[in-house]
Amino acid sequence: MSMNFVWIGIAIYVVIATIVAFLSKSGKQTTMESYFLSDRKLGGFVSTLSYSATTYSAFMLVGLAGLTYAGGVGALGFELIYLMGVSLVAFFGPRFWFVGKKYGYVTPYEMLGDRYQSKSVSVIVAIASSLFLIPYSAVQLSGIGYLLAGMTDGGISFTTGVLIATVLAIVFSYVAGIRSVAWTDALQALFMIVSATAIVLFVVYRLGGFSGFFGTLETELPDLLTVPGNGFFNIWTFLGLTIPWFFFSLSNPQVSQRLFMPDSLVSLRKMILGFMIFGLIYTLVAIMWGFSSAIAFPDLEKADLATPTLLGSDLVPPALALIVMIGIMAAAISTIDSILLTLSSVFARDVYGNISKESSDKSQLLVGKIVIPIIAVLAYLFAQMEMNLIAVLSVASSAGLLVTVPALIGTFFWKRGTAAGVNASVIITGLLVIYFELSGYKPFGIASGLWAISLSTIIFIVVSLMTKAPKEKANEFLSYLNSEMKNVYESNEKSLKKTG
C-alpha cells in the first residue's frame, strides 16, 4: 500500500478523534473523581462502547488473528472462555458500583486498602499491577508498529508506528481525562466493529465465499480446524492461556475501574450485555482474519504479521484496508490511553496518596497528570523489544495480574481476609510469576498463570488465618453491600412478577 495513502488515513483519524476528545469536555476536571471517573456519570451506551474498546485492543485483529494463524481453532475456544469470564462482571459489577459510590473509591486498590484497613495493601498491589500492566501497554504499541510496518512493507518503520501510538495516547489522556477517552473509545469501538466485520466478509467472498473458504481450510489446512491440531494448543498451553483471560475483567484495573463509572445500575447492566454482544461478533471476526491469512499466506515469518500482510495484499482494496488499519489503530490506542489513566490514578491515589503526609485530592490529580507521559515512555521502551506473538505476551501480563484476584474476591465474600494475607500472596506469587516469565521455566510443564491463581489463593488463605482480620470494617462493608444487593434481588423479583 502507498505510504502516502497510509499517512492520509492516519491524519484523518487523528483529526476526527481529537475533535471528539475536545467536544467531550464538560466543565473543569479538577478532582480525581472527575478526571479519572467522569464524576461517575457515564451512560449505558458510552459505557458499553468504551468498555469494549478498552478491552478489545490490538490483541484482537492482530494478536488473536495471529494466534489463530499459529494454532487454529483453539484460539476461538480460548477467546470464548474469556467471554464466559464476563459473567464475573455481571456478578461483581454491582458490588464494585455500590461500594465505589458509597465510599468514593477512585481505584480498585483504594477499595482493597480500605477494606483490609491497610495503606500497604494499596501501595503493594498498585506497584505489582503496574509492573504487569506496562508490558501489556507495550503490546498495544507493538500491534500498531507491526500493523503500519506490515502494510507499507517497512516504509513506515515499527518504531515510527509505536511512537505515533504513544503520542496519540498521551494527547487523548490529557484532553479531558477519562471523559475524552470514553467518548473517543465510543467512536473507535463503533468504527472498528463495523469496518472489521464488513471487510472480513469481503475477504471471505474473495477467497471463494463461505463454502470455498472452509473447503480450502478442510482440504489444505485441516490442522487449523482441530485441537490440538498442529500441536500449538496442547492442554497445558490452552489452560495457561485461558485461565488468565477468564479472570481478565477482575484482575485488570483498567477494566475493573470502569465498574465505578456508570451513572446507574441500569447503565451498568446495559454495559455488560452490550459488551458481550460486541465481544462475540468481534471474536468471530478476528478468528476469520486469522484463517484468511493462513489460506492466503501460509508461510509468514511471524504470526503477528497475519493481519498486516492480508491488509497490504491484493485481496483487500487499498481504501478498505485503510479503513481496517484505522480501526485497529483506534482499538489499540483506546486501550493504551485507558491504561495510562488507570495507572496514573493508581500511582497518584494508592502510592503517592498513601506515602505522602501532605497528600490532597488536588495534589494527587497533579501527580497523576505528571506520571501519564512517564508511564507512556516506559511502555514505548518496552515495545522496542519487538517480542513475538502479541497474544501470548498479553496473556503473560494477565497471568501476573492474577495474583490480585483472591484478595479482590475476599474483599466481597470473606470477612477473615487480612492485609498480611493480601501482601504475602501478591509479593510472593508476583515474584514467582516474573521469574517464570523471564526464565521460561514451567514447573511440571504448567504455565505461570495457573501457578499464579493457585499459589496466591493458598497463600492468601493461610496467612489470613494466621493473622488478625479487620472485623469492624469487614462487618460494616459487607453489611452495607449485602443490604444493597438484597434490595436489587427483591426489585428484580418484583419486575419479573409484573412482566410474568
C-alpha positions in Angstrom: 0.0 0.0 0.0 1.2 3.5 -0.8 2.8 5.1 2.2 1.2 8.5 1.4 -2.2 6.8 1.4 -1.5 5.4 4.9 -0.3 8.8 6.2 -3.5 10.4 4.9 -5.6 7.8 6.7 -3.7 8.4 10.0 -4.1 12.1 9.6 -7.9 11.8 9.1 -8.2 9.5 12.2 -6.2 11.9 14.3 -8.2 14.9 13.3 -11.6 13.3 13.9 -10.6 11.6 17.2 -9.1 14.9 18.5 -12.2 16.8 17.7 -14.3 14.2 19.5 -12.0 14.4 22.5 -12.3 18.2 22.8 -16.0 18.2 22.3 -16.4 15.7 25.1 -15.0 18.2 27.6 -17.7 19.3 30.1 -16.7 21.7 32.7 -13.4 21.5 34.5 -11.9 18.2 35.6 -10.4 19.5 38.8 -10.8 16.4 41.1 -9.6 12.8 40.9 -13.2 11.6 40.6 -14.0 13.9 37.7 -10.7 13.4 35.8 -10.4 9.6 36.2 -14.1 8.6 36.7 -16.0 11.2 34.7 -17.9 12.0 38.0 -19.4 8.5 37.8 -21.9 9.8 35.2 -21.3 7.6 32.1 -24.5 6.4 30.4 -25.1 2.9 29.2 -24.3 3.4 25.6 -21.0 5.2 26.1 -20.0 2.8 28.9 -20.6 -0.2 26.6 -18.5 1.1 23.7 -15.8 2.4 26.0 -15.6 -0.9 27.9 -15.5 -2.8 24.6 -12.8 -0.6 23.0 -10.7 -0.7 26.2 -10.9 -4.5 26.4 -10.6 -5.3 22.7 -7.4 -3.8 21.5 -4.6 -4.6 19.1 -4.8 -8.0 20.7 -7.9 -8.9 18.6 -7.3 -8.2 14.9 -3.5 -8.5 15.3 -3.0 -10.8 18.3 -5.9 -13.1 18.2 -5.7 -13.3 14.4 -2.0 -14.2 14.8 -2.9 -16.8 17.4 -5.4 -18.4 15.0 -2.8 -18.3 12.3 -0.4 -20.1 14.6 -2.7 -22.6 16.3 -6.0 -22.7 14.6 -9.5 -23.1 16.0 -8.2 -23.5 19.6 -7.9 -19.7 19.5 -11.7 -19.5 19.3 -12.1 -21.6 22.4 -9.6 -19.5 24.2 -11.4 -16.3 23.4 -14.9 -17.7 24.1 -13.7 -18.7 27.6 -12.8 -15.0 28.1 -16.4 -14.1 27.2 -17.6 -16.6 29.7 -15.4 -14.8 32.2 -17.5 -11.7 31.6 -20.1 -13.4 33.8 -17.8 -12.3 36.7 -18.6 -8.7 35.7 -22.3 -9.4 36.0 -21.7 -10.9 39.4 -19.1 -8.4 40.8 -20.0 -5.3 38.8 -22.9 -4.2 41.0 -20.8 -4.8 44.1 -18.0 -2.6 42.7 -20.6 0.1 41.8 -22.3 0.2 45.2 -19.1 0.4 47.3 -17.5 2.8 44.9 -20.4 5.2 45.1 -20.7 4.9 48.9 -17.0 5.2 49.9 -15.8 7.3 47.0 -13.2 4.9 45.7 -11.3 6.0 42.6 -9.3 2.9 42.0 -9.9 -0.8 42.8 -6.8 -0.8 45.0 -8.0 2.1 47.1 -11.0 -0.2 47.8 -8.7 -3.1 48.8 -6.7 -0.8 51.1 -9.8 0.4 52.8 -11.5 -3.0 53.1 -8.4 -4.6 54.6 -7.6 -1.4 56.6 -4.0 -1.1 55.4 -2.2 1.5 53.3 0.5 -1.0 52.5 -2.1 -3.1 50.6 -2.9 -0.3 48.3 0.7 0.5 47.7 1.9 -3.1 47.1 -0.9 -4.1 44.9 -0.6 -0.9 42.9 3.1 -1.4 42.3 2.6 -5.1 41.4 -0.1 -4.3 38.9 2.0 -1.5 37.3 4.8 -4.0 36.7 2.5 -6.3 34.7 0.3 -3.6 33.0 3.2 -1.7 31.4 4.2 -4.7 29.3 0.5 -5.0 28.3 0.5 -1.4 27.2 3.6 -2.2 25.2 1.7 -5.0 23.5 -0.8 -2.4 22.1 2.0 -0.1 20.9 3.7 -3.1 19.2 0.4 -4.0 17.5 0.4 -0.6 15.8 4.1 -0.9 15.0 3.6 -4.2 13.3 0.5 -3.0 11.5 2.0 0.1 9.9 5.3 -1.6 9.1 3.5 -4.7 7.5 1.1 -2.6 5.5 3.8 -0.4 4.0 6.5 -3.1 3.6 8.6 -1.3 6.1 8.1 2.2 4.6 6.8 3.2 8.0 9.1 1.6 10.5 8.0 -0.4 13.5 9.5 2.3 15.8 7.6 5.1 14.0 4.3 3.3 14.4 5.0 2.8 18.1 5.9 6.5 18.5 2.7 7.6 16.8 0.6 5.5 19.1 2.4 6.7 22.2 1.9 10.4 21.4 -1.7 10.0 20.5 -2.5 8.0 23.7 -0.9 10.8 25.8 -2.8 13.5 23.9 -6.2 11.8 24.4 -5.5 11.2 28.0 -4.7 14.8 28.7 -7.5 16.5 26.9 -10.3 15.7 29.4 -9.2 12.7 31.3 -11.4 9.6 31.2 -14.3 11.6 29.7 -12.4 12.3 26.5 -11.1 8.7 26.5 -14.6 7.3 26.9 -16.0 9.3 24.0 -13.1 8.6 21.7 -13.4 5.0 22.8 -17.1 5.0 21.8 -16.2 6.4 18.4 -13.4 3.9 17.9 -15.4 0.9 19.0 -18.2 1.6 16.6 -15.7 2.2 13.8 -13.7 -0.9 14.4 -16.6 -3.4 14.8 -18.4 -2.1 11.6 -15.3 -1.9 9.4 -13.7 -5.1 10.5 -16.9 -7.1 10.1 -17.7 -5.7 6.7 -14.2 -6.2 5.3 -13.7 -9.7 6.6 -16.9 -10.7 4.8 -15.4 -9.1 1.6 -12.2 -11.1 2.1 -14.1 -14.4 2.6 -16.0 -13.6 -0.6 -12.7 -13.1 -2.5 -11.5 -16.4 -1.2 -14.4 -18.3 -2.6 -17.3 -17.5 -0.3 -18.0 -19.4 2.9 -18.2 -22.8 1.2 -15.0 -22.3 -0.7 -13.3 -20.7 2.3 -14.0 -23.5 4.7 -13.5 -26.1 1.9 -9.9 -24.8 1.4 -9.3 -25.0 5.2 -10.6 -28.5 5.3 -8.5 -29.8 2.4 -5.3 -27.7 2.6 -5.1 -26.7 6.3 -7.0 -29.4 8.3 -4.9 -29.0 11.4 -6.2 -25.5 11.9 -9.7 -26.9 12.3 -8.9 -29.4 15.1 -7.5 -29.2 18.7 -4.6 -29.6 19.3 -4.2 -29.6 15.6 -0.6 -28.7 14.7 0.3 -29.2 18.4 0.2 -25.5 19.4 -2.8 -25.8 21.6 -1.9 -28.8 23.9 -3.9 -29.0 27.1 -1.4 -27.1 29.3 -0.8 -24.4 26.8 -4.6 -23.9 26.4 -5.2 -23.7 30.2 -2.2 -21.4 30.6 -3.7 -19.0 28.1 -7.3 -19.3 29.1 -7.2 -19.0 33.0 -5.7 -15.5 33.0 -8.2 -14.5 30.3 -11.1 -15.8 32.3 -10.3 -13.5 35.2 -9.3 -10.6 33.0 -12.3 -8.5 33.9 -11.4 -8.6 37.6 -7.7 -8.7 37.5 -7.0 -5.8 35.0 -7.6 -2.5 36.8 -8.2 -0.5 33.6 -11.3 -2.7 33.2 -12.5 -3.1 36.8 -12.1 0.7 37.4 -14.8 1.2 34.8 -17.3 -0.5 37.1 -17.2 2.6 39.2 -18.2 4.9 36.3 -21.7 4.2 35.1 -24.4 6.6 36.3 -26.8 3.8 37.5 -27.2 0.1 37.8 -29.3 0.2 34.7 -26.4 1.7 32.7 -24.1 -1.0 34.3 -26.4 -3.8 33.1 -26.5 -2.3 29.6 -22.7 -2.1 29.6 -22.4 -5.8 30.4 -25.0 -7.0 27.9 -23.7 -4.7 25.1 -20.2 -5.8 25.7 -21.0 -9.5 25.4 -22.8 -9.0 22.1 -19.9 -6.8 20.8 -17.3 -9.3 22.0 -18.9 -12.3 20.3 -19.1 -10.5 17.0 -15.5 -9.2 17.2 -14.2 -12.6 18.3 -15.6 -14.3 15.2 -14.3 -11.5 13.0 -10.7 -11.8 14.4 -10.8 -15.6 14.0 -11.8 -15.2 10.4 -9.0 -12.8 9.8 -6.5 -15.4 11.1 -8.0 -18.2 8.9 -8.0 -15.9 5.9 -4.3 -15.1 6.3 -3.5 -18.7 6.7 -5.2 -19.5 3.4 -3.6 -16.7 1.5 -0.1 -16.6 3.2 0.7 -19.9 4.8 4.4 -19.2 5.3 4.7 -16.0 7.2 7.8 -15.5 9.3 5.8 -14.1 12.2 2.2 -15.0 13.1 1.5 -11.4 14.2 2.0 -10.3 10.6 -1.1 -12.2 9.5 -3.5 -9.2 9.5 -1.0 -6.6 8.3 0.1 -8.8 5.4 -3.5 -9.6 4.5 -4.4 -5.9 4.5 -1.4 -5.0 2.4 -2.2 -7.6 -0.2 -4.3 -7.5 -3.4 -7.1 -9.3 -1.6 -8.2 -6.1 0.0 -8.6 -2.9 -1.9 -6.4 -0.1 -0.5 -9.4 2.0 0.6 -10.9 -0.8 2.6 -7.5 -1.9 4.0 -7.0 1.7 5.2 -10.4 1.6 7.0 -9.4 -1.5 8.9 -6.0 -0.2 9.7 -7.6 2.9 11.3 -9.9 0.7 13.2 -7.1 -1.4 14.6 -5.1 1.7 15.5 -8.2 3.1 17.2 -8.7 -0.1 19.2 -5.1 -0.2 20.4 -4.9 3.5 21.3 -8.2 3.3 23.2 -6.6 0.5 25.4 -3.3 2.4 25.9 -4.9 5.6 27.0 -7.2 3.8 29.3 -4.2 2.0 30.9 -2.3 5.3 31.1 -5.2 6.9 33.0 -5.7 3.9 35.3 -2.0 3.5 36.1 -1.6 7.3 36.7 -4.7 7.3 39.0 -3.3 4.2 40.8 0.1 5.8 41.3 -1.4 9.1 42.5 -4.1 7.7 44.7 -2.6 4.4 46.0 1.1 5.1 46.1 1.6 8.8 46.4 -1.6 9.3 48.4 -0.6 6.7 51.0 3.1 7.7 51.2 2.9 11.5 51.2 1.9 13.0 54.5 0.5 16.1 52.8 -1.4 14.4 50.1 -4.7 16.0 49.0 -7.1 15.4 46.1 -5.6 18.3 44.2 -2.0 17.2 44.7 -3.0 13.7 43.7 -4.5 14.9 40.5 -1.4 16.9 39.7 0.8 13.8 40.3 -1.5 11.7 38.2 -1.1 14.1 35.3 2.6 14.2 35.7 3.1 10.5 35.5 1.0 9.9 32.4 3.9 10.6 29.9 6.3 8.7 32.2 4.3 5.6 32.0 3.8 6.0 28.3 7.6 6.3 27.7 8.2 3.1 29.8 5.7 1.3 27.6 7.3 2.7 24.5 10.7 1.4 25.6 9.3 -2.0 26.4 7.6 -2.1 23.0 11.0 -1.6 21.3 12.0 -5.1 22.3 9.6 -6.4 19.5 8.6 -9.5 21.2 6.8 -12.2 19.1 3.2 -13.3 19.4 1.3 -10.4 20.9 -1.5 -12.7 22.2 1.0 -14.8 24.3 2.6 -11.7 25.8 -0.9 -10.2 26.5 -1.7 -13.4 28.5 1.6 -13.3 30.3 0.8 -9.9 31.6 -2.6 -11.0 32.7 -1.1 -14.0 34.4 0.9 -11.7 36.6 -2.3 -9.7 37.4 -4.0 -12.9 38.6 -2.2 -12.6 41.9 -4.7 -9.9 42.9 -7.8 -12.0 42.3 -8.0 -13.8 45.6 -7.8 -10.5 47.5 -10.5 -9.0 45.3 -12.8 -11.9 45.8 -12.1 -11.9 49.5 -13.0 -8.2 49.7 -16.6 -9.1 49.0 -17.0 -12.6 50.4 -14.5 -13.4 53.2 -14.5 -11.5 56.4 -11.5 -13.4 57.6 -9.2 -12.0 54.9 -6.3 -9.8 56.2 -3.8 -7.3 54.9 -1.0 -9.6 55.7 -2.6 -12.3 53.6 -3.1 -9.9 50.6 0.5 -8.6 50.8 2.1 -12.0 51.1 0.1 -13.5 48.3 0.8 -10.6 45.9 4.5 -10.3 46.7 5.5 -13.9 46.8 3.4 -15.1 43.8 4.1 -11.9 41.8 7.9 -12.5 42.1 7.5 -16.1 41.1 5.4 -15.2 38.0 8.1 -12.7 37.0 10.8 -15.3 37.4 8.8 -17.9 35.4 8.1 -15.5 32.6 11.7 -14.2 32.3 13.3 -17.6 32.6 10.7 -19.5 30.6 10.6 -22.1 33.4 7.4 -24.0 33.7 7.4 -26.4 36.8 5.8 -29.7 35.8 5.0 -28.1 32.4 2.4 -25.8 34.0 2.2 -22.2 32.8 2.7 -19.2 35.2 -1.0 -18.2 35.2 -2.0 -21.5 36.7 0.7 -21.2 39.4 -0.4 -17.5 40.0 -4.0 -18.2 40.8 -3.3 -21.4 42.7 -0.4 -20.2 44.9 -1.9 -16.7 45.5 -5.1 -18.3 46.7 -3.4 -20.7 49.1 -1.0 -18.0 50.5 -3.9 -15.5 51.0 -6.0 -18.1 52.9 -3.2 -19.5 55.0 -1.6 -16.2 56.0 -5.0 -14.6 56.7 -5.9 -17.4 59.0 -2.7 -16.8 60.9 -3.2 -13.1 61.3 -5.9 -10.7 62.7 -8.7 -9.6 60.4 -10.2 -6.0 60.5 -13.6 -7.3 61.7 -15.2 -3.9 62.3 -14.5 -2.7 58.7 -15.4 -6.1 57.2 -18.7 -6.1 59.0 -19.6 -2.6 58.0 -18.5 -3.1 54.4 -20.3 -6.4 53.9 -23.4 -5.5 55.8 -23.9 -2.4 53.6 -23.2 -4.4 50.5 -25.5 -7.3 51.4 -28.3 -4.9 52.2 -28.0 -3.2 48.8 -27.7 -6.5 46.9 -30.8 -7.8 48.7 -32.7 -4.7 47.5 -31.6 -5.4 44.0 -32.7 -9.0 44.1 -36.1 -8.0 45.6 -36.5 -5.3 42.9 -35.7 -7.8 40.2 -38.2 -10.3 41.6 -41.0 -7.7 41.6 -40.1 -6.7 38.0 -40.3 -10.4 36.9 -43.7 -10.9 38.6 -45.1 -7.8 36.8 -43.8 -9.0 33.4 -44.7 -12.6 34.1 
